[in-house]
Amino acid sequence: MARVDYHLHTCYSMDCDMTLDALCSAALAAGLDEICITDHTEFGHPAPGSDQLPEIEKWLADIERCREQYAGLVIRAGIEIGDNPRCREQIKAWHFALPLDFRLLSLHLIDNEDPYFPGFFADKEQDAVYRRYVEAKLESALAWSPDEYEAMAHLGYCAKFAPYPARESPLRYLHAPDAFDALFTRLAEGGKALEINTSGRKTMNEFFPDQELLTRFHELGGEFVTIGSDAHSPEYVGKWVDDAQELAKACGFRYMLTFEQRRAIPILL
């Protein structure tokens, strides 16, 4: 069974100080066969410093150096694209010029606010916030054509830092069934993968999206998943990726995807 982690951050992300060497060493220690570095871009993010971009020339050179130094590890170059409808054309133009293996489409802003910050939830009803998040994810998926990205990241991010009891925190199908169905249909028709993000185990004791949402995506024609830890520190590199593969199989999926120069490589689960 191939062991891969397709959502990883380094010190080239504005919110991470893990070096590429520390990441690669941790990946080998975790027994990973392949990793994809997906450092952040957050054009127009309102929080101070959050819109800082990676130094691309240094980033690409560092990745190439590590490919030579850690020859037993397949290292792919990807970006976690923070979508933002206020500057979407600028985002697309900047990313499309890069020689990437993988584009991971994410969304951290809901009406220009980030649920990473506790103040986001003040004076808001959980059901309304979660529904609006799914609607925003659908809007994002509709605004990006299938040939502009490979997978959709961490569906359920709105719950990751939510100030609710762990049992009540996760995003569920019942929060927005019609919007979920439209989103999953859009992804399935475009042949896009849905990420299983393992980092939810740290705060909610489960992955996101959850089993019900993954199963529904499969029922609506979704064929593929990617698996990522979203690690920002060495101890979480490759964390729970085997469990994520088992979850994918339990939901009916046969393949997870890896990528080379944006060409999908199906891996049998």
C-alpha positions in Angstrom: 0.0 0.0 0.0 1.5 3.4 -1.0 1.8 5.8 1.8 1.4 9.4 0.7 0.7 12.8 2.3 -0.6 15.5 -0.1 -1.1 18.4 2.2 2.0 19.7 3.9 3.4 23.1 4.8 6.9 24.5 5.3 8.6 27.8 6.3 7.7 29.1 2.9 4.1 29.4 4.2 3.4 32.5 6.3 2.0 30.4 9.2 4.8 27.7 9.4 8.4 27.5 10.5 9.2 23.9 9.5 12.1 23.6 7.1 12.0 21.4 4.0 14.7 19.3 5.5 12.8 18.8 8.7 9.7 17.9 6.6 11.5 15.4 4.5 13.2 13.8 7.5 9.9 13.5 9.2 8.3 12.0 6.1 11.0 9.3 5.9 10.7 8.6 9.6 6.9 8.2 9.1 7.5 5.7 6.4 6.0 7.8 3.6 6.7 7.0 0.0 5.6 10.3 -1.5 4.8 13.8 -0.3 3.4 17.0 -1.9 4.4 20.3 -0.5 1.3 22.6 -0.6 2.5 25.9 0.9 -0.1 28.7 1.3 -1.1 31.5 -1.0 -3.8 33.9 0.5 -4.3 36.8 -1.9 -6.3 39.5 -0.2 -6.6 37.9 3.2 -7.5 40.6 5.6 -5.4 39.4 8.6 -2.0 41.2 8.8 0.7 39.1 7.2 -1.6 36.4 5.9 -1.3 37.5 2.3 2.5 37.0 2.3 3.4 34.8 -0.7 6.2 32.2 -0.9 9.5 33.2 -2.4 8.9 31.1 -5.4 12.4 30.9 -6.9 13.9 30.0 -3.6 11.0 27.6 -2.9 11.4 25.7 -6.2 15.2 25.6 -5.8 14.9 24.2 -2.3 12.5 21.5 -3.5 14.9 20.5 -6.2 17.7 20.3 -3.7 15.6 18.0 -1.5 14.7 15.8 -4.4 18.4 15.1 -4.8 19.2 14.9 -1.1 16.3 12.6 -0.2 16.3 10.4 -3.2 14.2 7.7 -1.5 11.3 10.0 -1.2 9.1 11.3 -4.1 8.6 15.0 -3.6 6.0 16.9 -5.5 5.5 20.7 -5.7 2.0 21.9 -5.0 0.3 25.0 -3.7 -2.7 25.3 -1.4 -4.6 28.1 -3.3 -6.6 30.2 -0.9 -9.5 31.3 -3.0 -10.9 34.8 -2.6 -13.7 36.1 -4.9 -12.5 39.6 -4.4 -9.3 39.0 -6.3 -9.9 35.6 -8.1 -8.5 36.6 -11.5 -5.3 37.8 -9.9 -5.0 34.5 -8.0 -5.5 32.5 -11.2 -3.0 34.5 -13.2 -0.3 34.2 -10.6 -0.7 30.4 -10.1 -1.0 29.5 -13.7 2.5 30.7 -14.4 4.0 28.2 -11.9 5.5 24.8 -12.8 3.4 22.8 -10.3 2.6 19.2 -9.9 -0.6 19.8 -7.9 -3.1 22.6 -7.3 -5.1 22.2 -4.1 -8.1 24.6 -4.1 -9.0 25.8 -0.6 -11.2 28.4 1.0 -10.4 30.1 4.3 -12.6 33.2 4.0 -16.4 33.3 4.4 -17.6 36.7 3.3 -14.0 38.0 3.9 -13.8 36.6 7.4 -11.7 33.6 8.5 -13.2 31.1 11.0 -9.6 30.5 12.3 -10.2 33.5 14.5 -12.5 33.2 17.5 -14.2 36.5 16.8 -15.6 35.1 13.6 -18.2 33.1 15.6 -19.4 36.0 17.8 -23.1 36.7 17.5 -23.5 34.0 14.8 -25.7 30.9 14.8 -23.8 27.7 14.1 -26.3 26.3 11.6 -26.3 29.6 9.7 -22.5 29.8 9.7 -22.0 26.3 8.5 -24.6 26.6 5.8 -23.0 29.8 4.5 -19.6 28.0 4.5 -20.9 25.2 2.2 -22.6 27.8 -0.1 -19.2 29.6 -0.3 -17.5 26.4 -1.2 -20.0 25.7 -3.9 -19.5 29.2 -5.3 -15.8 28.6 -5.3 -16.1 25.3 -7.2 -18.4 26.9 -9.8 -15.9 29.8 -10.3 -13.0 27.5 -11.0 -13.1 25.3 -14.1 -12.1 21.6 -13.7 -8.8 22.2 -15.6 -7.7 24.9 -13.2 -7.1 22.7 -10.1 -6.8 19.0 -9.1 -8.5 18.6 -5.7 -10.7 20.5 -3.2 -9.1 20.9 0.3 -10.5 20.3 3.8 -14.2 20.5 3.4 -15.2 21.3 6.9 -12.5 23.9 7.7 -15.2 26.1 9.2 -15.5 23.7 12.1 -11.8 23.1 12.8 -11.4 26.0 15.3 -15.1 26.5 16.1 -15.8 27.2 19.8 -18.3 24.3 20.2 -18.0 21.1 22.1 -16.1 18.5 20.1 -19.2 16.3 19.5 -21.1 19.3 18.1 -18.3 20.9 16.1 -18.1 18.9 12.9 -19.7 20.0 9.7 -22.5 17.6 8.8 -24.6 16.8 5.7 -27.7 18.1 7.5 -26.3 21.6 7.7 -26.8 22.2 3.9 -27.9 19.1 2.0 -28.8 20.9 -1.2 -25.6 22.9 -1.3 -23.6 19.7 -0.6 -25.2 17.8 -3.4 -24.6 20.6 -5.9 -21.0 20.9 -4.7 -20.4 17.1 -5.0 -22.0 16.9 -8.4 -19.8 19.7 -9.6 -16.7 18.0 -8.4 -17.7 14.6 -9.7 -18.6 15.8 -13.1 -15.2 17.5 -13.4 -13.4 14.4 -12.3 -12.0 16.3 -9.2 -10.7 14.7 -6.1 -12.0 15.5 -2.6 -9.3 15.7 0.1 -9.6 13.7 3.3 -7.8 16.0 5.7 -6.6 14.2 8.8 -5.9 17.3 10.9 -9.5 17.3 12.3 -8.4 14.5 14.6 -6.5 17.1 16.7 -9.5 19.2 17.6 -12.6 17.1 16.7 -11.4 13.6 16.9 -12.4 12.9 13.3 -11.3 13.7 9.8 -13.0 16.2 7.6 -15.1 15.7 5.6 -16.6 12.9 7.7 -17.8 9.5 6.6 -21.3 10.6 5.7 -20.1 13.4 3.4 -17.5 11.2 1.7 -20.1 8.5 1.1 -22.5 11.1 -0.3 -19.8 12.4 -2.7 -19.2 8.8 -3.9 -23.0 8.3 -4.3 -23.1 11.4 -6.6 -20.3 10.1 -8.8 -17.2 11.1 -7.0 -14.4 8.7 -7.8 -11.2 10.1 -6.3 -9.8 11.3 -3.0 -6.5 12.8 -2.0 -5.1 12.4 1.5 -3.3 15.0 3.5 -2.3 15.7 7.1 -2.1 19.5 6.7 1.0 19.3 8.9 2.7 22.5 10.0 5.2 20.7 12.3 7.2 17.4 12.0 5.2 15.3 14.5 2.0 15.5 12.3 3.7 14.7 8.9 1.9 11.5 7.7 -0.3 11.4 10.8 -3.3 9.1 10.4 -2.9 8.7 6.6 -3.4 5.0 6.8 -6.6 5.5 8.7 -7.7 7.9 6.0 -7.1 5.3 3.3 -9.3 2.8 5.3 -12.0 5.5 5.6 -11.9 6.1 1.8 -12.3 2.4 1.2 -15.2 2.1 3.7 -17.0 4.9 1.7 -16.7 3.1 -1.5 -13.7 4.7 -3.1 -11.2 2.5 -5.1 -8.5 5.2 -5.8 -6.6 8.0 -4.2 -4.7 10.3 -6.5 -1.2 11.5 -6.7 0.1 13.9 -9.4 3.1 14.6 -11.5 3.0 17.9 -13.6 -0.7 18.0 -12.9 -1.2 14.5 -14.4 -3.3 12.3 -12.2 -1.8 9.0 -11.1 -4.5 6.7 -9.5 -3.3 4.6 -6.6 -5.5 1.6 -5.7 -6.7 1.7 -2.2 
